[in-house]
C-alpha cells in the first residue's frame, strides 16, 4: 500500500530533481534520493546554498543553519517532509 507520505516524498523528489537538472545540467535519470550532492552531482557549497534558498521559497520552510548535515538528496527531502507536514 502506498502511503500519503511516500506520495509526497515522490512529489518532492520530482521537484528537486527538476530544479537540479534545470540549474546544473544533471540529467534527471542521474539523480536519486541516495545521490550525494557534492560527490555524485558535483554541486558545490555555494550552489547548494542557492538550491536550498530556492526550495525555502517554494515550500515556505527554513533549512537548518548547519548545512553540513545535508549530504544527499534524501536529506533535503526529509527536511522538506518534516517542515511541510
C-alpha positions in Angstrom: 0.0 0.0 0.0 1.3 3.4 -1.0 1.1 5.9 1.9 0.4 9.6 1.6 3.9 10.2 2.9 5.5 8.2 0.1 3.5 10.0 -2.5 4.5 13.4 -1.0 8.1 12.2 -0.9 8.0 11.2 -4.5 6.5 14.6 -5.5 9.2 16.5 -3.6 11.9 14.3 -5.2 10.5 15.0 -8.6 10.6 18.8 -7.9 14.1 18.7 -6.5 15.3 16.6 -9.5 13.7 19.1 -11.9 15.4 22.0 -10.2 18.8 20.4 -10.1 18.5 19.2 -13.7 17.5 22.7 -14.9 20.1 24.6 -12.8 23.1 22.3 -13.0 22.6 20.3 -16.2 22.5 17.0 -14.4 20.2 14.5 -16.2 17.1 13.6 -14.0 17.9 9.9 -14.5 21.3 10.5 -12.7 19.5 11.9 -9.6 18.2 9.6 -7.0 17.4 10.0 -3.3 20.7 8.4 -2.5 22.7 10.7 -4.7 25.4 12.6 -2.8 25.0 16.3 -3.6 28.7 17.1 -3.9 30.2 13.7 -4.8 27.7 12.4 -7.3 26.1 15.5 -8.6 29.1 17.9 -8.4 27.1 20.6 -6.7 29.4 22.8 -4.6 28.6 24.5 -1.3 27.5 27.8 -2.9 25.3 26.1 -5.4 23.8 24.0 -2.6 23.0 27.2 -0.6 21.3 28.7 -3.7 19.3 25.5 -4.3 18.2 25.4 -0.6 17.2 29.0 -0.8 15.0 28.4 -3.8 13.4 25.4 -2.1 12.8 27.5 1.0 10.9 30.0 -1.2 8.9 27.3 -2.9 7.9 25.4 0.2 7.9 28.3 2.7 10.3 26.5 5.0 13.8 27.0 6.5 16.6 24.6 6.3 18.9 24.3 9.3 21.8 26.7 9.6 24.2 23.7 9.7 24.3 22.7 6.1 27.0 20.1 6.9 24.2 17.6 7.7 22.8 17.8 4.2 24.8 15.3 2.1 22.2 13.5 -0.1 19.0 14.3 -1.9 17.2 12.3 0.7 18.5 14.6 3.4 16.8 17.5 1.5 13.6 15.6 1.0 13.5 14.6 4.7 13.8 18.2 5.8 11.1 19.3 3.4 8.8 16.5 4.7 9.4 17.4 8.3 8.8 21.1 7.7 5.8 20.9 5.4 3.9 18.0 7.1 
